[in-house]
């Protein structure tokens, strides 16, 4: 003859409907909270990326070309050292 405990192990556990319904309601609440959290995180991600793009584009990148005229004395070569360290060699006719 089996004990009362062994009978429940073989037949499964009987849960009242009220407990089952409350468990389902709790699970729905958890899933809803997780979905809302996921949506909030997605919105924050889009906003933070938009903010980075906005602030990154605040810098004024200039593409204006600067022309510098240097005259050499006589027929010498005119040399100019630019702001970037590059040396520009001019013509031997004084320009």
N, C-alpha and C positions, 0 to 999 in steps of 0.2 A: 504494500500500500504506500502510495506516494504522499509526501507531506504537502501541506498547503502551498509552501513556497515553490516546490517543484511543479505544481500544477500551473501556477502563473507563468513560470518560465517557459513551459511548453505551449501555452495557449496565447501568449501575448498579454499586454497590459490593456486594461479597459480604462479609457479616459472619458469622464463626463463631457457632454456636448458643450457645456458652458466653458469649461477649461479650454477645449479645442477652439471654440469661437474666439475667446480672449487671446489665445496664442496667435491665431490668424490675424486678428486686429493689430496686435503688437508687431507682427512681421510686416504688415502693410505700412504701418507707421515708420518702421525702420527703413524699408525700401523707399518710401516717399522722402524721408530725411536724407538718404544717400543721393537720390536723384537731385534734390534741391542743392545739396552740397556740390555735386558735380557741375550743375549749371552755374552756380556762383563762381566756382573756380574757373570755368571756361570764360565767363564774362571778365573776371579779373585778368586772365591771360590776354584777352583781346585788348582790354584797356591799357595794360602795361606795355604791350607791343606798340600800340598806337602812340602812347606817350613817348616811347623811345624814338620812334620815327619822327615825331613832331620836334622833339628837342634836338635830334641829330641834324635835322634840316634847318635849324636856326642859324647855323654858321654860314657866313657869306663867302663862298669860294669864288675868288676872282680869277677870270681867265683873260684879263686885259694884258696886251703885249706892251712892254716898255721898250722904247727906242732910245738909245743913248748915242750921241754923236761925239766923237773924240777926234780932235785934229792933232796930227803929229807935226813936229817941226821939220821943215824941209821935206826930204824924200824918205824919211824914216818910217818904220812900221808902227802903226797905232795899236797899242795893246790895252785891253780893258779887262780887269778882273771883276766878274759879275758877283752878285750877292750870293750865288750858290757855289762860288769858288771856281767856276769855269773861266778860262781865259779866252777872250775873243780877239782874234788877230785881224787887223784892218789891212787896207791896201797900202802899197808903198808910195802912193801919190799924195800923201798928206791927209787922207780921210780915214 
